[in-house]
Amino acid sequence: MSGQRTYLYVGGATRPTPYYPTNNAKGISIFTFDETSGAIAPSGLIEGIDNPTWISVDAKHKALHVTSEVVGWNEGTASAYAIDPLTGNLHYINKQATLGSITAHSSRDRTGNFLLVANYSLMPETELPNKAIAILPIREDGGLKPSVSDATHSGTGPDPERQERPHPHCVKTTPDNRYVIVSDLGLDLLVIYRFDSQTGALSRAGAASLPPGAGPRHFVFHPRGHFVFVANEMGSSVSSFALEAEQAKLTALATVSTLPDSAGTESFCSEIAISGDGSYLYVANRGHDSIAVFSIDSEGGLTLEHNVPSIGKFPRHFAIDPSGNFLVVTGQNNDKLVVFAINRDSGELTPTGIEVDVGTPTCVAFFQAE
């Protein structure tokens, strides 16, 4: 462990956006992170990028991939930065268009050769290119090539304000890399595509339904690959599915609330993460401003153990550090990162007292260098 260095990257809102009350971010903030104590120290700032609200680390290519969601743009962008393992500094490589508006999420396939992007989409469906998702090959230097495949969703959900059109919010490949799953908040669906990991080609394979009006946002796979857990933004709930990998068949198991009975406040789920051993699930509640901690049984059943105040106001995102001992929460509305210690045995979160000021943080990502 002594030879490892861990860096924390923070994206945020840099320009006025209707659904962010502030835009105090200056760009991509760089911090060092101490995996022993959870301490965070500022290390740098990368400016010259619009609304870098989602960031993800490409460990294979030692790169950071950053999406820009800007209201009024027909297409968002995905930018690539090289990570200096010695300092954590970022060096711009290039960017590509994402083929759709309000690019909200990105991830890499299991080979690390493709970047998958999801476009939440706020432009009218008649405005081109209007793609729900796009697949961008990753170059050897971590840079991005133009999209080689894409897909479009259609339809509406029961909420006329939030579900007036498709709103893809998360895209990931299945653990075997044979399928791509997309959570569509506007359609209350998990949309499934066959995925060719050699070419990046997509073909529609099916879908699984969420409760009407649930608004699926982000999802995670169980480490053993046989369950999927979905954070429902609008329903303040988590839905669990059994996953049959060969056909990417999803069978709904249950949907449970992320809030205590006494919550009594409007709230919206945001991020979801699972412990490395698959024993505990964490979900952030914006409005109730808490992190829900669930235990997971062998059948994929969820039990809400407790809700921990997030301290960060309107916790849009959080991430578990590489050691699995800490969880860092973004307080979008009070310009704060908050560090919690994780009890690996009980899943319990405890505030460490470590809080760092950073403008309108919306996403955090860790990179561990040897």
C-alpha positions as CSV (number, residue, x, y, z in Angstrom):
1,M,0.0,0.0,0.0
2,S,2.9,2.4,0.7
3,G,3.6,2.7,-3.1
4,Q,0.1,3.5,-4.1
5,R,-1.3,7.0,-4.6
6,T,-5.0,7.7,-4.8
7,Y,-6.5,10.7,-6.5
8,L,-10.1,12.0,-6.4
9,Y,-11.6,13.9,-9.3
10,V,-14.7,16.0,-8.9
11,G,-16.9,17.3,-11.7
12,G,-19.6,20.0,-11.3
13,A,-21.8,22.6,-12.8
14,T,-19.9,25.5,-14.3
15,R,-22.7,27.4,-16.1
16,P,-26.3,28.3,-15.3
17,T,-28.6,25.3,-15.8
18,P,-32.3,25.2,-14.9
19,Y,-32.2,22.2,-12.7
20,Y,-29.0,23.2,-10.7
21,P,-29.7,26.1,-8.2
22,T,-26.0,27.1,-8.4
23,N,-23.1,26.8,-10.9
24,N,-20.1,27.4,-8.6
25,A,-17.8,24.8,-10.1
26,K,-14.7,26.1,-11.9
27,G,-14.0,22.9,-13.9
28,I,-12.6,19.5,-12.8
29,S,-11.1,19.6,-9.3
30,I,-8.3,17.3,-8.4
31,F,-7.6,16.0,-4.9
32,T,-5.3,13.5,-3.3
33,F,-7.0,11.0,-1.1
34,D,-5.5,9.1,1.9
35,E,-6.9,5.6,2.0
36,T,-5.8,5.2,5.6
37,S,-7.5,8.2,7.1
38,G,-9.9,9.4,4.4
39,A,-8.2,12.8,4.3
40,I,-8.7,14.9,1.1
41,A,-6.2,17.6,0.0
42,P,-6.6,19.9,-3.1
43,S,-4.1,19.2,-5.8
44,G,-5.2,21.0,-9.0
45,L,-8.0,22.4,-11.2
46,I,-8.7,21.9,-14.9
47,E,-10.7,24.7,-16.5
48,G,-11.9,25.2,-20.0
49,I,-14.7,22.6,-20.0
50,D,-18.5,23.3,-19.9
51,N,-20.5,21.6,-17.2
52,P,-18.3,18.5,-16.6
53,T,-21.1,16.9,-14.5
54,W,-20.2,13.3,-15.0
55,I,-16.7,11.8,-14.8
56,S,-15.4,8.3,-14.9
57,V,-11.9,6.8,-14.7
58,D,-10.4,4.6,-17.4
59,A,-7.9,2.6,-15.4
60,K,-6.7,0.6,-18.4
61,H,-5.6,3.7,-20.4
62,K,-4.9,5.9,-17.3
63,A,-7.5,8.4,-18.5
64,L,-10.4,10.4,-17.3
65,H,-13.6,10.5,-19.4
66,V,-15.8,13.5,-18.8
67,T,-19.2,14.3,-20.2
68,S,-20.6,17.9,-20.7
69,E,-24.4,18.4,-20.3
70,V,-25.4,21.8,-21.6
71,V,-29.0,22.9,-22.0
72,G,-29.6,24.0,-25.6
73,W,-26.9,21.9,-27.2
74,N,-28.2,19.3,-29.6
75,E,-25.3,17.1,-28.6
76,G,-23.2,16.9,-25.5
77,T,-19.6,16.0,-25.6
78,A,-17.3,13.4,-24.1
79,S,-13.8,14.6,-23.3
80,A,-10.7,12.6,-22.6
81,Y,-7.8,13.6,-20.3
82,A,-4.6,11.6,-19.7
83,I,-3.9,11.1,-16.0
84,D,-0.3,11.6,-14.8
85,P,0.1,8.7,-12.3
86,L,2.9,10.5,-10.4
87,T,1.0,13.7,-9.8
88,G,-2.7,13.0,-10.6
89,N,-2.6,16.0,-13.0
90,L,-4.8,15.9,-16.1
91,H,-3.8,16.6,-19.7
92,Y,-6.4,17.1,-22.4
93,I,-6.4,14.6,-25.2
94,N,-9.6,15.2,-27.3
95,K,-13.4,15.2,-27.3
96,Q,-16.2,13.7,-29.4
97,A,-19.9,14.5,-29.8
98,T,-22.3,12.2,-28.1
99,L,-25.1,12.2,-30.6
100,G,-27.7,13.4,-28.1
101,S,-28.6,16.2,-25.7
102,I,-27.9,16.4,-22.0
103,T,-25.3,13.7,-21.8
104,A,-25.7,12.3,-18.3
105,H,-23.6,9.1,-17.9
106,S,-20.7,7.2,-19.3
107,S,-19.0,3.8,-18.6
108,R,-16.6,1.5,-20.4
109,D,-17.3,-2.0,-21.6
110,R,-15.5,-4.9,-19.9
111,T,-12.6,-4.9,-22.3
112,G,-12.0,-1.2,-21.8
113,N,-12.1,-0.6,-25.5
114,F,-15.4,1.3,-25.8
115,L,-17.0,4.2,-24.0
116,L,-20.7,4.0,-23.6
117,V,-22.6,7.3,-23.2
118,A,-26.3,7.9,-22.2
119,N,-28.1,11.1,-23.3
120,Y,-30.8,12.1,-21.0
121,S,-32.3,14.2,-23.8
122,L,-34.2,17.5,-23.3
123,M,-34.4,18.6,-26.9
124,P,-37.6,17.9,-28.9
125,E,-37.5,14.4,-30.4
126,T,-37.7,16.1,-33.9
127,E,-34.3,17.7,-33.2
128,L,-31.4,15.6,-34.5
129,P,-29.4,13.6,-33.8
130,N,-31.6,12.6,-30.8
131,K,-29.7,9.4,-29.9
132,A,-30.4,7.7,-26.6
133,I,-27.0,6.1,-26.4
134,A,-23.8,6.0,-28.4
135,I,-20.7,3.7,-28.4
136,L,-17.3,5.5,-28.8
137,P,-14.1,3.4,-29.4
138,I,-11.3,4.3,-27.0
139,R,-7.8,4.9,-28.5
140,E,-4.6,3.5,-27.1
141,D,-3.8,6.9,-25.5
142,G,-7.3,7.0,-23.8
143,G,-8.6,9.5,-26.4
144,L,-12.0,8.9,-28.1
145,K,-13.0,8.1,-31.6
146,P,-16.3,9.0,-33.2
147,S,-19.3,6.8,-32.3
148,V,-19.5,3.5,-34.2
149,S,-23.1,2.6,-33.1
150,D,-26.1,4.2,-31.4
151,A,-29.7,3.6,-30.6
152,T,-32.9,5.7,-30.2
153,H,-35.7,5.2,-27.7
154,S,-39.3,6.2,-28.1
155,G,-42.4,6.4,-25.9
156,T,-43.6,8.1,-22.7
157,G,-44.3,7.3,-19.1
158,P,-47.2,8.2,-16.8
159,D,-45.8,11.4,-15.4
160,P,-46.5,14.1,-18.0
161,E,-43.8,16.5,-16.7
162,R,-40.9,14.1,-16.1
163,Q,-41.8,11.3,-18.5
164,E,-42.9,13.2,-21.6
165,R,-40.3,11.5,-23.7
166,P,-37.4,8.9,-23.2
167,H,-34.8,10.0,-20.7
168,P,-31.8,7.5,-20.6
169,H,-29.8,8.0,-17.5
170,C,-27.3,5.1,-17.2
171,V,-25.7,2.7,-19.6
172,K,-23.5,-0.3,-18.7
173,T,-22.5,-3.7,-20.2
174,T,-23.5,-6.9,-18.4
175,P,-20.7,-8.6,-16.5
176,D,-20.1,-11.0,-19.4
177,N,-19.9,-8.0,-21.8
178,R,-22.4,-9.6,-24.2
179,Y,-25.2,-7.1,-23.6
180,V,-25.7,-3.4,-22.8
181,I,-28.4,-2.3,-20.4
182,V,-29.8,1.2,-20.3
183,S,-32.1,2.6,-17.6
184,D,-34.6,5.0,-19.1
185,L,-36.2,7.3,-16.6
186,G,-38.8,8.5,-19.0
187,L,-40.0,5.0,-20.0
188,D,-39.7,3.1,-16.7
189,L,-37.6,0.6,-18.5
190,L,-34.3,-1.2,-18.5
191,V,-33.7,-1.5,-22.2
192,I,-31.4,-4.4,-23.3
193,Y,-29.1,-4.5,-26.3
194,R,-26.9,-7.2,-27.7
195,F,-23.3,-5.9,-27.8
196,D,-20.5,-6.9,-30.1
197,S,-17.3,-6.3,-28.1
198,Q,-15.2,-6.5,-31.3
199,T,-17.0,-3.8,-33.3
200,G,-19.2,-2.0,-30.7
201,A,-22.4,-2.9,-32.7
202,L,-25.7,-2.8,-30.9
203,S,-29.0,-4.6,-31.6
204,R,-32.2,-4.4,-29.5
205,A,-32.7,-7.6,-27.4
206,G,-35.6,-6.7,-25.0
207,A,-36.6,-4.7,-22.0
208,A,-37.7,-5.1,-18.4
209,S,-40.3,-2.9,-16.7
210,L,-40.1,-0.9,-13.5
211,P,-43.2,0.2,-11.5
212,P,-45.1,3.0,-13.4
213,G,-43.7,6.4,-12.5
214,A,-40.6,4.9,-10.7
215,G,-38.1,6.8,-13.0
216,P,-35.1,4.4,-13.0
217,R,-31.9,6.4,-12.8
218,H,-28.7,4.4,-12.0
219,F,-28.2,0.7,-11.5
220,V,-25.5,-1.7,-10.3
221,F,-24.7,-5.4,-10.8
222,H,-24.1,-7.7,-7.9
223,P,-20.4,-8.8,-7.8
224,R,-21.5,-12.4,-8.5
225,G,-23.4,-11.1,-11.6
226,H,-26.8,-12.7,-10.9
227,F,-28.7,-9.6,-9.5
228,V,-29.3,-6.1,-10.7
229,F,-30.3,-3.3,-8.4
230,V,-31.9,-0.1,-9.7
231,A,-32.2,3.3,-8.0
232,N,-35.6,4.8,-8.9
233,E,-35.3,8.6,-8.9
234,M,-38.9,9.5,-8.9
235,G,-40.2,6.6,-6.7
236,S,-37.5,7.0,-4.0
237,S,-37.1,3.2,-4.2
238,V,-34.8,0.4,-5.2
239,S,-35.9,-2.4,-7.6
240,S,-34.1,-5.7,-7.6
241,F,-34.0,-8.1,-10.6
242,A,-32.6,-11.6,-11.1
243,L,-30.3,-11.7,-14.1
244,E,-29.9,-14.7,-16.3
245,A,-26.7,-13.8,-18.1
246,E,-27.0,-16.1,-21.2
247,Q,-30.1,-14.3,-22.5
248,A,-29.7,-11.1,-20.4
249,K,-33.2,-12.0,-19.0
250,L,-34.2,-9.8,-16.1
251,T,-36.9,-11.0,-13.7
252,A,-38.3,-8.5,-11.2
253,L,-37.9,-9.5,-7.6
254,A,-39.1,-6.6,-5.5
255,T,-39.2,-2.8,-5.1
256,V,-38.6,-1.3,-1.7
257,S,-38.5,2.3,-0.4
258,T,-35.2,4.1,0.3
259,L,-36.8,6.3,2.9
260,P,-37.9,5.6,6.5
261,D,-41.6,5.8,7.2
262,S,-41.0,9.0,9.0
263,A,-39.4,10.8,6.0
264,G,-42.2,13.2,5.3
265,T,-40.4,15.1,2.6
266,E,-40.1,15.1,-1.1
267,S,-37.1,13.2,-2.2
268,F,-35.4,11.8,-5.3
269,C,-32.9,9.0,-5.5
270,S,-29.6,9.6,-7.2
271,E,-26.5,7.3,-7.0
272,I,-26.4,3.7,-6.1
273,A,-23.3,1.5,-5.2
274,I,-22.7,-1.9,-3.8
275,S,-20.0,-3.2,-1.4
276,G,-17.2,-5.3,-2.9
277,D,-18.4,-8.5,-1.2
278,G,-22.0,-7.8,-2.3
279,S,-23.4,-7.7,1.2
280,Y,-24.5,-4.0,1.3
281,L,-26.2,-1.6,-1.0
282,Y,-26.0,2.2,-0.7
283,V,-28.5,4.7,-2.3
284,A,-28.5,8.5,-2.0
285,N,-31.7,10.4,-1.3
286,R,-31.8,14.0,-2.5
287,G,-34.3,16.1,-0.5
288,H,-34.3,13.7,2.5
289,D,-30.5,14.2,2.2
290,S,-29.5,10.8,3.4
291,I,-27.7,7.7,2.4
292,A,-29.9,4.5,2.7
293,V,-28.0,1.4,3.7
294,F,-29.5,-2.0,2.7
295,S,-28.3,-5.5,3.6
296,I,-28.6,-8.0,0.7
297,D,-29.5,-11.6,1.3
298,S,-28.5,-14.6,-0.8
299,E,-31.8,-14.4,-2.8
300,G,-31.2,-10.7,-3.7
301,G,-33.6,-9.5,-1.0
302,L,-33.1,-6.1,0.4
303,T,-33.5,-4.9,4.0
304,L,-33.3,-1.2,4.8
305,E,-31.0,-1.1,7.8
306,H,-30.8,2.6,8.4
307,N,-30.6,6.1,6.8
308,V,-27.6,8.2,7.5
309,P,-27.8,12.0,7.1
310,S,-25.6,12.8,4.1
311,I,-24.4,16.2,5.6
312,G,-23.8,17.2,2.0
313,K,-27.0,18.9,0.9
314,F,-28.8,17.3,-2.1
315,P,-26.3,14.4,-2.5
316,R,-26.3,14.0,-6.2
317,H,-23.5,11.4,-6.3
318,F,-21.1,9.4,-4.1
319,A,-18.3,6.9,-4.6
320,I,-16.6,4.2,-2.5
321,D,-12.8,4.5,-2.4
322,P,-10.6,1.7,-3.8
323,S,-9.9,0.4,-0.3
324,G,-13.6,-0.1,0.4
325,N,-13.3,1.7,3.7
326,F,-14.6,5.1,2.8
327,L,-17.5,6.7,1.0
328,V,-17.3,10.3,-0.4
329,V,-20.6,12.2,-0.9
330,T,-21.1,15.3,-3.1
331,G,-23.2,18.0,-1.5
332,Q,-24.5,19.6,-4.7
333,N,-26.4,22.4,-2.9
334,N,-23.9,23.3,-0.2
335,D,-20.6,23.0,-2.1
336,K,-19.2,20.3,-0.1
337,L,-17.6,16.8,-0.2
338,V,-18.2,14.7,2.9
339,V,-16.2,11.6,3.9
340,F,-17.8,8.7,5.7
341,A,-16.1,5.6,7.1
342,I,-17.6,2.2,6.1
343,N,-17.9,-0.6,8.6
344,R,-17.1,-3.5,6.4
345,D,-18.9,-6.0,8.7
346,S,-22.1,-4.1,9.3
347,G,-22.2,-1.8,6.3
348,E,-22.7,1.2,8.6
349,L,-21.6,4.6,7.6
350,T,-20.0,7.0,10.1
351,P,-19.0,10.6,9.5
352,T,-15.3,11.1,9.7
353,G,-15.5,14.8,10.2
354,I,-13.6,15.3,7.0
355,E,-15.4,17.9,4.8
356,V,-13.9,19.8,1.8
357,D,-15.3,22.8,0.0
358,V,-15.8,22.5,-3.7
359,G,-18.3,24.4,-6.0
360,T,-21.5,22.6,-7.0
361,P,-20.1,19.1,-7.0
362,T,-22.1,16.6,-9.1
363,C,-19.8,13.6,-9.5
364,V,-16.6,12.0,-7.9
365,A,-14.3,9.4,-9.2
366,F,-11.2,7.7,-7.8
367,F,-8.0,6.7,-9.6
368,Q,-5.4,4.5,-7.8
369,A,-1.9,4.7,-9.2
370,E,0.9,2.2,-8.5
